[in-house]
Amino acid sequence: MSKALIVYATRSNQTLKIAELIAEGLRMGGMEVELKNASDIKGPEALGGYDAYLFGSATYHGEMMPSMKQLLFLAEKADLEGKCGGSFGSFGWSGEAPPRIYETMKHIFKMNMAGDCLRLKTALLDGAVPMAQGYGKDLAKLAE
C-alpha cells in the first residue's frame, strides 16, 4: 500500500482540520496516511519513506507559518524529486501560503504535483469537505 505524509502548520487549527479531510480522501483512494505538525519534523530523514507528500500552512499577514518555512528548508535536502505532491492551507484574507508552497515543491523540489494547491478559508466552509477529500483522492490517483 502506498503511503502519504501530510505535514501542516496551523495557527487556529483550521489547517489541521483541512489536513484531516485530505487524509480521508487519500484513505478513500487506498493510501496509508500519516499526519505530522511541521514543528515536529527535525531533519530531512523524517521525510523519507513516503510515496506522496502534502504540505500545508495557514497564511498569516501574507506569509506561511514559520514552522512551514523551516520544513521547506529541510525538505530541500530530502530528495523528493519525482515524488507526488500537493499543497493546501487556510487563510483569513489573502491566502498566499498554499501557492508559495506549491511552487516550491514543483520548481525547487521538482515534484510531480497534483493539479493546483487547495486554498480554503476554513474547513467549515460549505463545500470544503468534498473539496478537501477530492484533493486527497486526486493525489492518491496520481501516486498509483
C-alpha positions as CSV (number, residue, x, y, z in Angstrom):
1,M,0.0,0.0,0.0
2,S,1.3,3.5,-0.9
3,K,2.0,5.9,1.9
4,A,1.4,9.6,2.1
5,L,2.7,12.1,4.6
6,I,0.7,15.3,5.3
7,V,2.7,18.0,7.1
8,Y,0.8,21.0,8.4
9,A,1.5,24.3,10.1
10,T,-1.6,25.8,11.7
11,R,-2.5,28.9,13.7
12,S,-6.1,28.3,14.7
13,N,-6.4,24.5,13.8
14,Q,-8.2,25.2,10.5
15,T,-5.2,23.9,8.5
16,L,-5.1,20.8,10.7
17,K,-8.8,20.2,10.0
18,I,-8.3,20.6,6.3
19,A,-5.3,18.1,6.5
20,E,-7.6,15.6,8.2
21,L,-10.2,15.9,5.4
22,I,-7.5,15.5,2.8
23,A,-6.3,12.4,4.7
24,E,-9.8,10.9,4.5
25,G,-9.7,11.4,0.7
26,L,-6.3,9.7,0.5
27,R,-7.6,6.8,2.5
28,M,-10.6,6.5,0.3
29,G,-8.1,6.4,-2.6
30,G,-6.3,3.4,-1.0
31,M,-3.4,5.1,0.7
32,E,-2.0,4.8,4.2
33,V,-1.6,8.3,5.7
34,E,0.4,9.9,8.4
35,L,-0.1,13.5,9.7
36,K,2.6,15.5,11.3
37,N,2.9,19.0,12.6
38,A,5.7,20.9,10.8
39,S,7.3,21.8,14.1
40,D,7.8,18.1,14.9
41,I,10.0,17.5,11.8
42,K,13.6,17.9,12.9
43,G,15.6,16.8,9.9
44,P,15.3,15.7,6.3
45,E,15.4,12.0,7.3
46,A,12.0,12.4,8.9
47,L,10.6,12.9,5.4
48,G,11.8,9.6,4.0
49,G,9.8,6.5,3.1
50,Y,6.6,8.0,1.6
51,D,5.2,7.9,-1.9
52,A,3.3,11.2,-1.7
53,Y,3.7,14.4,0.3
54,L,1.2,17.2,1.1
55,F,2.5,20.3,2.8
56,G,0.0,22.9,4.2
57,S,0.2,26.1,6.1
58,A,-2.1,28.8,7.3
59,T,-1.5,32.3,5.8
60,Y,-0.9,34.9,8.4
61,H,-0.1,38.5,7.5
62,G,0.6,37.4,3.9
63,E,3.1,34.7,4.9
64,M,3.2,31.0,5.6
65,M,3.8,29.9,9.2
66,P,7.5,30.0,10.3
67,S,7.5,26.2,11.0
68,M,6.4,25.5,7.4
69,K,9.3,27.7,6.1
70,Q,11.7,25.7,8.2
71,L,10.2,22.5,6.9
72,L,10.7,23.6,3.3
73,F,14.4,24.2,4.0
74,L,14.6,20.7,5.5
75,A,12.6,19.2,2.6
76,E,15.1,20.6,0.1
77,K,17.6,18.1,1.4
78,A,15.2,15.2,1.5
79,D,15.5,14.2,-2.3
80,L,11.8,14.5,-3.1
81,E,12.3,14.8,-6.8
82,G,9.7,12.9,-8.8
83,K,7.6,12.2,-5.8
84,C,3.9,13.1,-5.8
85,G,2.9,16.2,-4.0
86,G,0.3,18.7,-3.1
87,S,-0.2,21.8,-1.0
88,F,-3.0,23.3,0.9
89,G,-3.9,25.8,3.6
90,S,-6.4,28.0,5.3
91,F,-6.4,31.8,5.2
92,G,-8.4,34.7,6.5
93,W,-7.8,37.3,3.9
94,S,-5.1,36.7,1.2
95,G,-4.1,33.1,1.1
96,E,-0.5,33.3,-0.3
97,A,0.9,30.3,1.6
98,P,-0.5,27.4,-0.3
99,P,0.6,28.6,-3.8
100,R,4.1,29.5,-2.5
101,I,4.4,26.0,-1.0
102,Y,3.1,24.5,-4.3
103,E,5.6,26.5,-6.4
104,T,8.5,25.5,-4.1
105,M,7.5,21.8,-4.4
106,K,7.1,21.9,-8.1
107,H,10.0,24.1,-9.2
108,I,12.6,23.7,-6.5
109,F,12.0,20.1,-5.3
110,K,10.9,19.0,-8.8
111,M,7.9,17.0,-7.5
112,N,5.0,15.6,-9.6
113,M,2.3,17.9,-8.3
114,A,-1.5,17.2,-8.2
115,G,-3.5,19.8,-10.1
116,D,-3.2,23.1,-8.2
117,C,-3.0,24.0,-4.5
118,L,-6.1,23.7,-2.3
119,R,-7.0,27.0,-0.6
120,L,-9.9,27.1,1.9
121,K,-10.8,29.9,4.3
122,T,-12.0,27.2,6.8
123,A,-12.8,23.5,6.9
124,L,-16.3,24.5,7.9
125,L,-16.9,26.4,4.6
126,D,-19.8,25.0,2.6
127,G,-18.3,22.5,0.2
128,A,-15.0,22.2,2.0
129,V,-15.4,18.6,2.9
130,P,-15.9,17.3,-0.7
131,M,-13.2,19.7,-2.0
132,A,-10.6,18.5,0.5
133,Q,-11.5,14.9,0.2
134,G,-11.4,15.2,-3.5
135,Y,-8.0,16.7,-3.4
136,G,-6.8,13.7,-1.4
137,K,-8.4,11.3,-3.9
138,D,-6.8,13.1,-6.8
139,L,-3.4,12.8,-5.2
140,A,-4.0,9.1,-4.5
141,K,-4.7,8.5,-8.2
142,L,-1.5,10.4,-9.1
143,A,0.5,8.2,-6.7
144,E,-0.8,4.9,-8.2
